Amino acid sequence: MGSFSIWHWLIVLLIVVMVFGTKKLKNMGSDLGGAVKGFKDGVKDGGSSSAEEKPAAAPAAQVNNATAEKTTIDVEARQKS
């Protein structure tokens, strides 16, 4: 009584398909697959680039203040009227 049989799951699947439709379920599946693929790529890139960024960070810290001042952009905030 605690577990569902295959027939229970088939009935639930049939009801879900009837409610959402096959096109919407297909779009949801492809979106979910794309999100998982993007997450895996991000994790893979994050792990390999963090090892590469550590040595590159040391020369970036040696930038003098004159160069930093030239690249600074002043922005004035205005209110909508």
N, CA, C and O of each residue as an XYZ file, in Angstrom:
324
protein
N       0.811     -1.183      0.000
C       0.000      0.000      0.000
C       0.863      1.259      0.000
O       0.406      2.294     -0.485
N       2.072      1.217      0.514
C       2.930      2.384      0.608
C       3.554      2.771     -0.721
O       3.840      3.950     -0.932
N       3.778      1.824     -1.625
C       4.417      2.162     -2.900
C       3.388      2.106     -4.022
O       2.393      1.384     -3.949
N       3.656      2.884     -5.051
C       2.751      2.920     -6.190
C       3.199      1.914     -7.230
O       4.395      1.674     -7.396
N       2.258      1.335     -7.919
C       2.585      0.399     -8.994
C       2.794      1.181    -10.290
O       2.595      2.395    -10.336
N       3.189      0.481    -11.317
C       3.423      1.111    -12.619
C       2.140      1.716    -13.166
O       2.189      2.728    -13.864
N       0.991      1.118    -12.864
C      -0.287      1.620    -13.361
C      -0.628      2.969    -12.741
O      -1.204      3.832    -13.404
N      -0.280      3.150    -11.486
C      -0.515      4.449    -10.852
C       0.307      5.537    -11.535
O      -0.199      6.628    -11.796
N       1.564      5.246    -11.821
C       2.435      6.230    -12.469
C       1.993      6.524    -13.894
O       2.101      7.662    -14.352
N       1.492      5.505    -14.609
C       0.994      5.733    -15.967
C      -0.249      6.628    -15.956
O      -0.410      7.476    -16.834
N      -1.113      6.445    -14.984
C      -2.298      7.287    -14.882
C      -1.901      8.723    -14.548
O      -2.459      9.662    -15.116
N      -0.954      8.906    -13.641
C      -0.472     10.247    -13.310
C       0.156     10.899    -14.534
O      -0.093     12.076    -14.798
N       0.968     10.154    -15.290
C       1.580     10.679    -16.508
C       0.525     11.079    -17.531
O       0.651     12.123    -18.170
N      -0.506     10.270    -17.695
C      -1.577     10.579    -18.628
C      -2.304     11.864    -18.226
O      -2.632     12.684    -19.084
N      -2.552     12.041    -16.943
C      -3.226     13.253    -16.470
C      -2.345     14.481    -16.692
O      -2.842     15.534    -17.093
N      -1.039     14.357    -16.434
C      -0.118     15.480    -16.643
C      -0.084     15.863    -18.116
O      -0.100     17.050    -18.443
N      -0.036     14.875    -19.012
C      -0.014     15.156    -20.456
C      -1.318     15.819    -20.876
O      -1.313     16.724    -21.710
N      -2.422     15.381    -20.311
C      -3.711     15.980    -20.673
C      -3.818     17.419    -20.173
O      -4.411     18.262    -20.846
N      -3.258     17.706    -19.013
C      -3.351     19.055    -18.454
C      -2.423     20.023    -19.179
O      -2.846     21.107    -19.581
N      -1.152     19.633    -19.349
C      -0.162     20.550    -19.915
C      -0.038     20.453    -21.429
O       0.287     21.453    -22.068
N      -0.277     19.321    -22.012
C      -0.109     19.133    -23.445
C       1.312     18.725    -23.774
O       2.243     19.049    -23.038
N       1.481     18.018    -24.873
C       2.800     17.493    -25.232
C       3.765     18.591    -25.657
O       4.960     18.495    -25.378
N       3.276     19.630    -26.323
C       4.168     20.693    -26.784
C       4.787     21.440    -25.606
O       5.986     21.717    -25.603
N       3.977     21.762    -24.615
C       4.479     22.480    -23.448
C       5.457     21.605    -22.659
O       6.473     22.100    -22.171
N       5.160     20.316    -22.530
C       6.064     19.407    -21.826
C       7.388     19.265    -22.575
O       8.449     19.171    -21.958
N       7.320     19.251    -23.914
C       8.544     19.166    -24.712
C       9.392     20.410    -24.507
O      10.608     20.309    -24.342
N       8.771     21.576    -24.514
C       9.502     22.833    -24.294
C      10.111     22.875    -22.895
O      11.247     23.315    -22.718
N       9.350     22.415    -21.905
C       9.868     22.402    -20.539
C      11.062     21.457    -20.427
O      12.035     21.760    -19.736
N      10.987     20.314    -21.107
C      12.088     19.357    -21.073
C      13.336     19.900    -21.734
O      14.440     19.708    -21.224
N      13.181     20.574    -22.864
C      14.354     21.126    -23.545
C      14.951     22.287    -22.754
O      16.171     22.449    -22.720
N      14.107     23.091    -22.123
C      14.610     24.179    -21.277
C      15.373     23.636    -20.077
O      16.425     24.158    -19.709
N      14.837     22.590    -19.475
C      15.504     21.981    -18.328
C      16.835     21.371    -18.748
O      17.830     21.504    -18.036
N      16.861     20.703    -19.899
C      18.109     20.126    -20.398
C      19.151     21.186    -20.700
O      20.332     20.989    -20.414
N      18.733     22.308    -21.274
C      19.657     23.404    -21.551
C      20.207     24.016    -20.274
O      21.379     24.387    -20.205
N      19.354     24.117    -19.265
C      19.804     24.680    -17.992
C      20.822     23.759    -17.318
O      21.814     24.226    -16.760
N      20.573     22.457    -17.373
C      21.509     21.501    -16.771
C      22.837     21.530    -17.519
O      23.900     21.485    -16.900
N      22.780     21.603    -18.839
C      24.011     21.662    -19.639
C      24.793     22.937    -19.331
O      26.014     22.895    -19.186
N      24.100     24.063    -19.230
C      24.761     25.321    -18.885
C      25.379     25.270    -17.502
O      26.469     25.801    -17.286
N      24.685     24.630    -16.556
C      25.228     24.505    -15.203
C      26.487     23.647    -15.206
O      27.473     23.984    -14.550
N      26.456     22.544    -15.939
C      27.639     21.671    -16.016
C      28.810     22.404    -16.654
O      29.940     22.284    -16.181
N      28.561     23.162    -17.720
C      29.632     23.929    -18.363
C      30.186     24.983    -17.415
O      31.395     25.209    -17.371
N      29.304     25.627    -16.657
C      29.746     26.634    -15.703
C      30.596     26.042    -14.600
O      31.595     26.635    -14.191
N      30.204     24.878    -14.119
C      30.986     24.219    -13.067
C      32.333     23.780    -13.623
O      33.360     23.907    -12.956
N      32.324     23.266    -14.844
C      33.565     22.811    -15.469
C      34.500     23.991    -15.729
O      35.703     23.894    -15.484
N      33.953     25.110    -16.227
C      34.762     26.300    -16.480
C      35.238     26.928    -15.180
O      36.368     27.412    -15.102
N      34.403     26.927    -14.175
C      34.757     27.516    -12.887
C      35.896     26.778    -12.221
O      36.754     27.408    -11.603
N      35.928     25.469    -12.326
C      36.993     24.687    -11.706
C      38.322     24.855    -12.410
O      39.358     24.929    -11.749
N      38.325     24.917    -13.740
C      39.580     25.029    -14.474
C      40.097     26.464    -14.500
O      41.309     26.680    -14.484
N      39.194     27.455    -14.541
C      39.656     28.837    -14.631
C      40.152     29.360    -13.286
O      40.986     30.264    -13.253
N      39.658     28.812    -12.176
C      40.113     29.310    -10.879
C      41.590     28.983    -10.672
O      42.304     29.760    -10.039
N      42.060     27.855    -11.188
C      43.474     27.513    -11.076
C      44.319     28.423    -11.977
O      45.462     28.743    -11.650
N      43.748     28.833    -13.103
C      44.479     29.699    -14.026
C      44.473     31.153    -13.553
O      45.420     31.889    -13.831
N      43.427     31.580    -12.847
C      43.314     32.971    -12.436
C      44.239     33.327    -11.283
O      44.639     34.485    -11.163
N      44.585     32.389    -10.445
C      45.419     32.697     -9.285
C      46.783     33.255     -9.685
O      47.187     34.272     -9.121
N      47.518     32.653    -10.624
C      48.790     33.266    -11.019
C      48.592     34.584    -11.758
O      49.431     35.478    -11.645
N      47.513     34.727    -12.505
C      47.281     35.946    -13.266
C      46.859     37.102    -12.366
O      46.980     38.257    -12.774
N      46.378     36.840    -11.182
C      45.904     37.888    -10.293
C      47.052     38.699     -9.696
O      46.865     39.872     -9.375
N      48.214     38.111     -9.543
C      49.338     38.818     -8.938
C      49.788     40.019     -9.772
O      49.964     41.090     -9.191
N      49.990     39.920    -11.103
C      50.372     41.111    -11.869
C      49.270     42.166    -11.916
O      49.566     43.357    -12.009
N      48.025     41.758    -11.853
C      46.930     42.717    -11.891
C      46.922     43.575    -10.629
O      46.460     44.715    -10.669
N      47.414     43.057     -9.525
C      47.449     43.817     -8.279
C      48.522     44.899     -8.321
O      48.505     45.801     -7.484
N      49.450     44.835     -9.266
C      50.542     45.788     -9.350
C      50.207     46.994    -10.216
O      51.097     47.781    -10.539
N      48.949     47.156    -10.596
C      48.540     48.292    -11.417
C      48.659     49.548    -10.567
O      48.189     49.592     -9.430
N      49.300     50.578    -11.141
C      49.487     51.807    -10.357
C      48.207     52.633    -10.340
O      47.301     52.392    -11.138
N      48.129     53.589     -9.448
C      46.926     54.389     -9.265
C      46.639     55.298    -10.450
O      45.474     55.603    -10.706
N      47.655     55.743    -11.184
C      47.437     56.632    -12.325
C      46.616     55.925    -13.398
O      45.731     56.535    -13.998
N      46.893     54.667    -13.645
C      46.140     53.924    -14.643
C      44.713     53.704    -14.164
O      43.776     53.782    -14.959
N      44.536     53.434    -12.895
C      43.198     53.201    -12.351
C      42.360     54.467    -12.428
O      41.155     54.384    -12.669
N      42.960     55.638    -12.230
C      42.213     56.891    -12.287
C      41.768     57.206    -13.712
O      40.706     57.800    -13.902
N      42.544     56.827    -14.703
C      42.175     57.098    -16.091
C      40.979     56.269    -16.526
O      40.208     56.711    -17.377
N      40.806     55.089    -15.970
C      39.705     54.232    -16.383
C      38.461     54.430    -15.536
O      37.446     53.785    -15.797
N      38.498     55.296    -14.534
C      37.335     55.546    -13.693
C      36.348     56.430    -14.432
O      36.734     57.401    -15.082
N      35.081     56.089    -14.330
C      34.028     56.855    -14.997
C      33.135     57.450    -13.929
O      32.609     56.732    -13.079
N      32.963     58.771    -13.972
C      32.069     59.440    -13.037
C      30.665     59.443    -13.626
O      30.464     59.761    -14.798
N      29.701     59.084    -12.790
C      28.317     59.040    -13.225
C      27.487     59.841    -12.237
O      27.644     59.711    -11.023
N      26.607     60.666    -12.769
C      25.747     61.475    -11.922
C      24.362     60.868    -11.926
O      23.783     60.653    -12.991
N      23.819     60.586    -10.751
C      22.490     60.018    -10.635
C      21.458     61.126    -10.710
O      21.595     62.167    -10.067
N      20.429     60.893    -11.498
C      19.365     61.883    -11.628
C      18.040     61.225    -11.296
O      17.858     60.028    -11.515
N      17.122     62.006    -10.770
C      15.798     61.503    -10.467
C      14.879     61.772    -11.651
O      14.995     62.782    -12.346
N      13.942     60.810    -11.859
C      12.957     61.014    -12.916
C      11.970     62.078    -12.480
O      11.553     62.124    -11.322
N      11.601     62.930    -13.421
C      10.641     63.980    -13.065
C       9.293     63.722    -13.704
O       8.361     64.503    -13.516
